[in-house]
Each structure stands twice: as structure tokens, then as C-alpha cells.
Amino acid sequence: MPLDHAILGQGVYTPREAARLVGANVQQVLRWTRGSGPHLPLWNAHYQFLDDDINEISFLDLIEVRVVAAMRNANISLQSIRFAISFAQDKFGIERPLASQSFKTDGSEILMEAIENDGEYVSLSKKRPGQKVFKDIISQSLNDLEYDGEVVARWRPRNHADVVLDPTRHFGDPILDEFGISTGTIYKEYVEFNDTGYLSKIYEVPEKLIRKCIKFERSLDEANG
């Protein structure tokens, strides 16, 4: 992928990297952002206009994939999700509703509307009241995000306060916020050397933060089996 103005500040993730970050699988990421066979994508991924063969996605794509993964885990159909995206675009006039402040605020009502129009609301509501389900989904997938105006700007994974994903830094890779060092790089070094004290010295980062990098990366592996 060429490093030009279309990429800088947007974040870049392979389908495998995205799947690991959001707890989905590669096939799901590709289907939702690129389509599969007769199935159209849920939205056009940011980098599609560069080349049809490019599968990488942007930071906003990643956040939307995360929200869709949460919906699918709650047994919300792709048909309903597609309707929710279209409904939110019409309601708010926002191109990327799943990554918007408006969806964080009103997303549970939008999902309720989508489920009712999909005909699956009754089966879902037998488990729990629908509105509570949708509020839980929004809370789980959007409450650790930071917004600049309407659009999401950064992701600070819950329970990992020192880690941030910011598309304007390190191409959106998870990094230690204070030091700007990739958590993935630290973890790979730890796997090789198995010495947090050594890594603390060579990177000039407190050892407790080295351990937090390792904890974060391990949490991603555990979430993905």
C-alpha cells in the first residue's frame, strides 16, 4: 500500500490485525468491509478507492468492525445491521454512523428500529428486553472511545489505561500513550528475551509499563483463543 496523503493519519490494519483487535475473525472482517460473493459489504472500506486488491482497513473501519462484531455477538442479523447503518445515515446525515458521536448517543434507539424492521425483534426480546440489549452493545463497543467533534478519534481499550490506538500516531497501532512505543513490538521482544527489566532499560520505559504492554497483548491473544 502506498504511503501517501490518503493513508497518513487514517490508520492502517490488515484484516488479521483488525480481527485480533476486535475479537472477530478474518473472514468476518473481509465480508463486512469488502463483501463476499453475492453479498455486498456493509460499507465501503476507506482504502477501496486506491486499489481493488487492497484489503487493509482504516481506523474508522476498525471501529465500525468492532461495533458490528458486538452486534453479531448479540445475535443481531447482518440485515438489521445494514438497516441500522442506512437508518442512521438518513437520520443524522453522517457517512460513517457506527463511528460517530450520534450513534453513541442514540444507537440503542437506532438498533431497536432496525430489529423491528427485520422481524427478529420478538425472538431477541425473549432473552432480555430489547432496549437493554442495545444499550449494553453500545456501552461495550463505544464507551472507551474519544471523539473529536462528531467522529471517533482515539480508542483507549478499557482496563488498559496506558494504551491508545490513535490513527495519527504509529499508523494506529496500539502504543503506550506516554512513550509512543508499539505494544506489539514490546511483546515480541519479551517473547524473545523474557526479561522485562532488560526491555525497560533499552526502551527507557518504566518496567511496570512494559508489563502492562505484555498484559494488553496477551489479553488480545486470549480473546481470540
N, C-alpha and C positions, 0 to 999 in steps of 0.2 A: 504493500500500500504506500503511495507517495506521501511524503511528509510536507504538506502544503497548508495553505490557509484554511482549507476545508477540514483539516484534522486537528490543528493546534487549538487547544482549549476545549475540544469536544470529547476527549477521552477515546481510547481505542481498546476494545476487548474482543478476543476471539470467542467463538461460540463455546469452546471448552472453558475458557476463563470465566465467561458470563455465567455458565451453568454452575460452576463451582461457587461463585459468589452468591448466587440467589437460591441455591438448593434445588435446581431443576436438572434436566439432562440436555445433552447437546441437541438431540432430535427436537425437543420442545422449543429450544431457543431458535433453531433454524425454521421450524414450522411457523412460529409466531411472527418472526421478523422477515422471513423470505418466502413463506408459503411452501406447500408440499403437494406435488401432483396437481389435482384439480382445486385444491384448497388455496385461496388467496391468503396472504399474510394479514395479520390483524392491523398492521400499519406498515408503511414503507420505511425500512431502516434507514438511518441518516446517510450511510455511505453507499447506498444502492446507486445513486446517480453517478458515482465515479466509475464503476465497472460492474457489470452483471455478475462477475465471478467473485466479487468481494463479499465475504461472509462476516467480516468484523462489524461490530456494532458500536455505537457511541454511548456516552454516559447516560443521556436521556433514554436511549433504547434500553440500556441496562436497568434503569429504574422502572420502566414500563414492564419489562420482562419480570422483574421482581413482583410487581403488583399482580400481573397475570398469574404467576406461579401461586401466589397466595389465594387468588380466586379459584384456581383449579384445585388446590388442596381442600377448598371448602365445597368441592363438587359443583361449582358454577360452570355451566357449559360454555364452550367457545362461542356458540351462537349468542348467548346472553352477554358475554364479554364484548363481542363485536358490536352488539346493540348499545351497550353502555358507552363505548367509545364514541359511536356515532351520535348518541343522545347528548353526551357531554360536549361534543364539538358544536352541535346545534345550539345547545343551551347557553354555553359560555363563549362561543366563537373562538375557542382555543385549539390550535392544531394538535397539541400533544397533551390531551387532558389527563392521562394517567400520571403524568409527571408535573401536574400543575397544583398550585395552592388551592384553586377552586375545588379540585377533586378531593383534596384532603379535607376540605370543609364540608362539602356536600356529597361526597362519594357514596355514603350509605343510602341516600335517597335515590341516587342515580342507579345503584345496583338493584335496589328494590324495584324500580321501574323496569329495569332490564329483565329481571327474573319474572315479573308479572307478564311481560310481553312474550317471554319464551315458553310459558306454560309449565315451567318446572317449579314454580314457587310453592305449590302445595306439598310436593314431596320433600322439598327442603325444609319447610316450616314445621314438618312433623318432628324434626330433630330438635330445633330451637327456634324461638321467634325470629323471623327473618331479619328485622331491623338490627337486632343484637348481633346476629351473624355478620352482617355487613359492617357494622361499627368495629367489630373485632378485626375484620380483614383490613380495614383502613388503618386501624391503630398499629397492627403488626407490620404493615408494609410501608407506612408513610411517616410515622411519628419520630423516627430518628433521622429525618431529612431536614436540611436547611434550605431556605428559599431566598433568592434574590428577586424581589418583586413577585411575579406570578409563577416563575419556573424554578424547579429544584436546581440547586447549585452545588450542594455537597451532601454526602452520606456519611454519617458518623455511626457506625454499627453499634447497636445497643450492647451494653456490657463490655464495650471496648472503647472507653472514652478517649484514649490516646491515639486511636487510629481514625483516619479520614480517607474517603475517596473524593477527590476534587479533580474535575476534568482539566483544570488549569495547571495542575501540578503532576509531574511524572506520568503524564498521559492517562490520569485517572486511576492508576494502580493504588491499592491500599498502601498508605505510608504512615509512619509516625508523624503526627501533625507538627510537633515541635522541631523535629530534625529533618523532615523531608526524605527519610530513608525508606525504601520499599520493605514492607514486612515480609514479602516473599523472598527477597534477597537475604535478609537476616535468617529466615527459616532454612533456606538452602545451605547457608554457611553453618548453621547449627547442626543440621543433619550430617554435614561433613566432619566438623570438628568436635561437636558435642561439648562445647565449653563456652558458657555464657560470659564468664569473666574475660576470656580472650576476645570475644566479639565486642564486649563493652570497651575494651582498650583500643582495638583497631578502628572502631567506628566512632569512638568518643561519645558514646551514649550510655547513660546510667544502666547498670545491669538489670534493674527492675523493669526497665522499658524493653530490654532485649527479651526478657521472659514474657512480657506482655505481647510482643510480636509473635513469639512461639505459640502462646496460648491462642491468639487470634487465628493463626494459620491452621493450628490443629482443630480449632472449632469448625473451620470450613471443611476439613477432611472428614471430621466426624459427622457433620450434617449431610455429607454426600456418601456415607458408608465407607 
